[in-house]
Amino acid sequence: MTRSGKLIIYIILSLVLLGAVFPVWWIFATSLESSARAYSFPGALWPNGTWHNYQAAWQAGPWVHYLMNSVGIGVITTLFVLITASLAAYGLVFLPSRATGIIFVVILATMMVPFYSIIIPDYLIIKHLGWFNSYAAQIIPFAANGFSVFLLMQFMRSLPKELWDAARIDGTSNFRYLWSVVLPNLKPALATVSIYVFLLSWNAFLWPLIVTQGPAKQPIQVGLANLLSTANGTDWTMLSAAAAFTALPVLILYAFAQRSIVESVSRTGIKG
C-alpha cells in the first residue's frame, strides 16, 4: 500500500474515532460546566471544572441502591446465560442429532425477533406469575441468549477433534469433558459472553421501567430516567454528571476485558 493510501486510511479512522469519542467527551464536559454556559455552543466543549454538579446529582437519588440492583441483576443474569449457553452449545456441537439443524435455526431466529414485538406477551406472563416489581422479572426472561450460544458453538467447533476422540476412549462423561476440557479452552469466549450479557443487563431500560415500580427494585438506568423526570426544568449539567458516573463502571470493565474480547472475535473464524 502506498503512503498516500495509508494516510487516507488513518484520516478515516481518526474521523471514526472522533465521532465515537465526541459524545462521551460532550457529556463529561457538560457535567463540569455551569448551567449558563452549558446551553451555548461551543461553551461546553471546554468546561470550567465545576465539580458541584456531581455532588448535586449524587444527592438527587439513591444511587448506591440503584448500583447494587444493577450489579446484582447483571451478575446473576450473566451466570444463568453462561450455564444455559454452555450446555446448549455443547449439545449442538458434540451431541448432534437429526433435530440439531432445526434447533440451531430456531436459536438464530430468536436473534432476529425485535424485543419490542414481544413486550406485551412477556409482560402478561410476568404479571400472571406474580413477578411484577421483582428481581425475577428482570433476570429470568434474559437467562438464555441466542448470540451467546452461537458464539460458544463457534469456539467449540474450533477445538481439535482428537480431544473428543481421546475422551471417548477414556470413557469420560459428557459433563466431565465439558467441565475439564471444553470450558478451560473457552475462557476468551466465556469472558466475551459475560461482558456482553452484563452490559445488556446494565443498559436495560425499557423492560425494567415496565415491570418495576419505585426505586426498591429498579436498576441504575431507570434511576437515571427518574432524575430526568424529577429535575426542575431538566438541569442538563446535573443530568450529565449522573450519566457520567453511571457509565464509569462499564467503561472500567471494558478497559480490563478488552483483550479477551479482541481474542474471542479473532478466533471465532478458526476451524479445527
Summary of the structure (lengths in Angstrom):
residues: 272
radius of gyration: 23.0
end to end distance: 32.2
largest distance: 74.7
contacts: 791
relative contact order: 0.15
helix: 77%
strand: 0%
